[in-house]
Amino acid sequence: MTTKELLYLEDALGHEQYFQYQCQQTAGQLQDAELRTSVEEMGKKHQQLFRSFYGLL
């Protein structure tokens, strides 16, 4: 991989970690169970994306 490609993956990993963290924080503050479940699912998708990007390394 080129340096530019590695930098892209590093950025992508950081973004996915941030989005996952934000989903966890937001879900913890929601009282509506259906909305909380949706946000938790988004967090899980970001976790999967993180693992996929990490697997490329």
C-alpha positions as CSV (number, residue, x, y, z in Angstrom):
1,M,0.0,0.0,0.0
2,T,1.1,3.5,-0.7
3,T,1.6,6.1,2.1
4,K,-1.5,7.9,0.8
5,E,-3.6,4.8,1.0
6,L,-2.4,4.1,4.6
7,L,-3.3,7.6,5.6
8,Y,-6.7,7.2,4.2
9,L,-7.3,4.0,6.2
10,E,-6.0,5.7,9.3
11,D,-8.5,8.5,8.8
12,A,-11.3,6.0,8.1
13,L,-10.5,4.1,11.3
14,G,-10.6,7.3,13.3
15,H,-13.9,8.3,11.8
16,E,-15.5,5.0,12.5
17,Q,-14.3,5.0,16.1
18,Y,-15.7,8.5,16.5
19,F,-19.1,7.6,15.0
20,Q,-19.3,4.4,17.1
21,Y,-18.5,6.4,20.3
22,Q,-21.1,9.0,19.4
23,C,-23.8,6.4,18.8
24,Q,-23.1,4.8,22.1
25,Q,-23.3,8.1,23.9
26,T,-26.4,9.1,22.2
27,A,-28.1,5.7,22.7
28,G,-27.4,6.0,26.4
29,Q,-29.3,9.3,26.6
30,L,-32.4,8.2,24.6
31,Q,-35.6,7.3,26.4
32,D,-37.5,6.1,23.3
33,A,-36.7,2.4,23.0
34,E,-37.2,2.1,19.3
35,L,-35.0,5.1,18.6
36,R,-32.4,3.9,21.0
37,T,-32.3,0.5,19.3
38,S,-31.9,2.2,15.9
39,V,-28.9,4.2,17.2
40,E,-27.4,1.2,18.8
41,E,-27.7,-0.6,15.4
42,M,-25.9,2.3,13.7
43,G,-23.1,2.0,16.3
44,K,-22.8,-1.7,15.5
45,K,-22.5,-1.0,11.8
46,H,-19.7,1.5,12.5
47,Q,-18.0,-1.1,14.5
48,Q,-18.2,-3.6,11.6
49,L,-16.9,-1.0,9.2
50,F,-14.0,-0.3,11.6
51,R,-13.2,-4.0,11.7
52,S,-13.3,-4.2,7.9
53,F,-11.0,-1.3,7.5
54,Y,-8.7,-2.7,10.1
55,G,-8.7,-6.0,8.3
56,L,-7.2,-4.3,5.3
57,L,-4.1,-3.6,7.3
